[in-house]
Amino acid sequence: MADYLSCTERETKEMLERIGVKSLDDLFEDIPADLKLKKLNLPAGKSQQETMEYMTELSKKNKVFDIILRGAGSYDHYIPSMVKNLSSRSEFITAYTPYQAEMSQGILQAIFEYQSMICDLTGLDVSNASVYNGANAAAEAMLMCLERNRKTLVTFDNIRPDTLKVLKTYASRRGITVKVLSCKDGVADLALLKKELCETTAGVYIEQPNYFGLIEDAEEIGKLAHEAQAKFVMGCNPIALGLLKSPAECGADIAVGDAQPLGLPMAFGGPYVGFMACTSKEMRKLPGRIVGETTDHDGNRAYVLTLQAREQHIRREKAFSNICSNQAYCALVASMYLSAMGPVGLKEVAEACTDYAHYFAGLLEKEGLGRKHKGEFFHEFVTESEIPADKILRALEREGILGGLKLNAHEILWCTTETLKKEDLDRAAEIIRRVK
Amino acid sequence: MKLIFEISEEGKRCATIRKPQIKSAKLNEKYLRKTELDLPEVSEVDFSRHYTALSRRAFGVDNGFYPLGSCTMKYNPKINEEVAGLEGFTRIHPLQSEKTVQGCMEVMHTLSSYLAEITGMDAVTLQPNAGAHGEYTGLCLIAAYHAARKDFKRTKVIVPDSAHGTNPASAVMAGFEIINVPSDEEKGVDLEALKKVVGDDTAALMLTNPTTLGLFEKNIKEISKIIHKAGGLLYYDGANLNAVMGVVRPGDMGFDVVHLNLHKTFSTPHGGGGPGSGPVGCKKELAAFLPDPRVEKTDKGYKFVESKQSIGKVASFYGNFGVYVRALAYIVALGAEGIKAAAQHAVLNANYLKVNIEDLYPTEKGRHCMHEFVVSMQELKDKTGVSAMEIAKTMIDRGYHPPTMYFPLIIHEALMFEPTETETKQTLDEVIKALREIYEEAFKDPEYMKSAPHHAQIGRPDEVKAARTPVVRYQK
């Protein structure tokens, strides 16, 4: 059995003597005797070797696919070696939140660099140090939009289902209405949006690209939101930001998203990392940790957690958010990814994703899986066909290919990334051809 | 040191990818970015040196003693990192079919059942991503429970004045009003004050036990009676579970809902601020309200199930899965005895540290502490002018991470020490010696201490300037 204790029996005895008690149990005398547990009903401990074997066996009960054509909020991208290697340094892994600036400059500077890169990607002025994931970032952004008489968030039924669910959970306890409008041919229906916006609208939330992979006319949506004096919130795929107009260029007040595509493995859904950026006007409403630059008493550059008057440990029930722990380590990985790729690399990744998606959409069309929507798309798209989706996906799965996500009996949401090769896509199309 | 932007040179490349051997797609110009990206452009050697340098300016449990109270900075076993990195866990898409992810689902189901056993709860969700997120989730369960009983008056959550700041903040996010209740002379909940504030509008009382003072709330049975008699529920903030796991269970103390911090009690690393994980357990009366989806074990393997009464989702997919893998490896390695031994030794280490410094660092007298203890430096400050913060900064000069400062708010000049069970006696003895010397120094050279640290990465930073004129991003 492992115990990770560092104390021998002799030392334990010495320590107990010094404290002035006879046994470890004596230290727990404040606990009412009738409440004490006899024994936990858990298996006996395992040696390190057995633990390794047990966990490895569990991991083998999952199927790892060689080729992945599924996205829908979790993306299989190439993770550079230097990101994996440098991020595994235990100083990063085993540190706490950098409360003590004098011994945490490395963590603080890393967060500052992360914030700077998120600002660069989004074009906005301020970023926080991260929140839990993309869905929670959207929920926190919704709370930022609230005003005394504006308690409705308007969005469309083409955002990620998980995001919508989380928005609804957070809205329900705060008297917020989430108004979900129907999209038109997969994208936001501007006429409908215009009709819906009014003096009680707090914000408009859209995703770019949206759940179906389509590119929204974000600038127009932003204009409509602002005409109604509502805030405009964009949920973005950070890889797509290498290519597409930035939220700032589209007039967004707040940009959010999940930075998982930036160097984090799919890992069955987490840990991922929610990014949040906003204009300087909204800065004091931005939740979570923020690192700022300052100087020490000798005038040297220094980094500290700043603007803490917004936060729960100072304001308690008056805080804008309850967030304390975030996803700092994942944010570090994301910033390493962006440094490793650089502006050119990020654009190349984004272009490769789009190129493969368009190539693959062409192949699928030839096999009778036409695109459902007309609009332009980034690296995801929906097909519809007579052949049942299950049949197609099963055939691919048998060949070690994780096909797209089944949306309904005849529709599939596909995704391609730079991890694929032309041959992979040709092979997938070939398998589908034989399904008929 | 320089920012990575400051070592950037146009044209440098680090990681590279394969060029697609296909025709490139042309998107409509109007959708394309007009402003150039300003991301760093570095070579691989620049990259490696930069992040190595940053890591050398970080301080983790692997660097040294880290007695940050309430944060349970125990050692993070290396095997947990290795198993979490297995391809069979990392390269799994969250939306694969159930039959291809039975291993992940078994991890979630097994961990949930172990946590239910450790807390004495009937059901557990792993979905919340951090402790505060768990609090929020637990409070949403409580709201749903009262609403399902058509008991709509219950709009208030009672929070002791010694509570973590997240407690009231989470309750407000979950739509409740806050009632603060003071502590009594023994630093527990003041029962008389509690009786006065409970009523038919009480939704719940949030409590940490041991409390944030590191003391076991002796009146827990009485508190439970008062709250339940009024029709409220008892919420357990699991931040301090490390003191009592395997010894006493929240469920047996009368708690109805609990959140845990896998990144504290179950040894998953903090990563400089996260990811954490804040599973929530509850009694069976509340189980139907847990977030969707939950993993169920059937004859045909593991299945995801949803409940009509669920509060919905609180995070995307299933939460911080990679953290579950680490926590499961930890519990499996420890087993029933190891879990209890961890709590016992956490308490042993805290008491050993306390007994060896309490003549100089005064704390609650006449009782054993649990896994942590809070000292007040008020008297030292009155005598020498040296504050709790300056003690903390002097510890930095000696290579130790300081304890939590100025919390809980009810103790003046507070320092909260939590050594955890993984520290050796040798380390504790060195720390004791250092703390005693620091105390003496406060009398000998208070001025020197007031400008500490002197040997750290930086001197005392100007926090006022940082807040007044915020510079929160690099700009050329």
Interface residues (C-beta under 8 A of the other chain):
Chain A: M1 A2 D3 Y4 L5 S6 C7 E11 T12 E14 M15 L16 R18 I19 G20 V21 L24 D26 L27 F28 E29 D30 I31 P32 L35 K36 L37 K39 L40 N41 L42 P43 A44 G45 K46 S47 Q48 T51 M52 Y54 M55 T56 L58 S59 K60 K61 N62 K63 V64 F65 I68 R70 A72 G73 S74 D76 Y78 P80 S81 M82 V83 N85 L86 S87 S88 R89 S90 E91 F92 I93 T94 A95 Y96 T97 P98 Y99 Q100 A101 E102 M103 S104 Q105 G106 I107 Q109 A110 I111 F112 E113 Q115 S116 M117 C119 D120 L121 G123 D125 V126 S127 A129 S130 Y132 N133 G134 A135 N136 L143 R160 D162 T163 K165 V166 K168 T169 Y170 S172 R173 R174 G175 I215 L241 G242 L243 L244 K245 S246 A248 E249 D258 P265 M266 A267 F268 G269 G270 P271 Y272 V273 M283 R289 I290 V291 G292 E293 T294 T295 D296 H297 D298 N300 A302 Y303 V304 T306 L307 Q308 A309 E311 Q312 H313 I314 R315 R316 E317 K318 A319 S321 N322 I323 C324 S325 N326 Q327 A328 Y329 C330 L332 M336 L338 S339 A340 M341 G342 P343 V344 G345 L346 K347 E348 V349 E351 A352 T354 D355 Y356 A357 H358 Y359 E376 F378 E397 L402 L405 E418 K421 K422
Chain B: M1 L3 I4 F5 K12 R13 C14 A15 T16 I17 R18 K19 P20 Q21 I22 K23 S24 A25 L27 N28 Y31 L32 R33 K34 T35 E36 L37 D38 L39 P40 E41 V42 E44 F47 S48 H50 Y51 T52 A53 L54 S55 R56 R57 A58 F59 G60 V61 D62 N63 Y66 L68 C71 M73 K74 Y75 N76 P77 I79 E81 E82 V83 L86 E87 G88 F89 T90 R91 I92 H93 P94 L95 Q96 S97 T100 V101 Q102 G103 C104 E106 V107 Y114 E117 I118 G120 N129 A130 G131 A132 H133 E135 Y136 C140 A143 H164 G165 T166 P168 A169 S170 A171 V172 M173 A174 G175 I178 L215 F216 K218 I220 K221 V244 G246 V247 V248 R249 D252 M253 N261 H263 S267 P269 H270 G271 G272 G273 G274 P275 G276 P291 D292 I311 G312 K313 V314 A315 S316 F317 Y318 G319 N320 F321 G322 V323 V325 L328 A329 I331 V332 A333 L334 G335 A336 E337 G338 I339 K340 A341 A342 Q344 H345 V347 L348 N349 N351 Y352 V355 N356 R367 H368 A392 K393 I396 H401 P402 T404 F407 E421 T422 E423 T424 K425 S451 P453 A456 Q457 I458 G459 R460 P461 D462 E463 K465 A466 A467 P470 V471 V472 R473 Y474
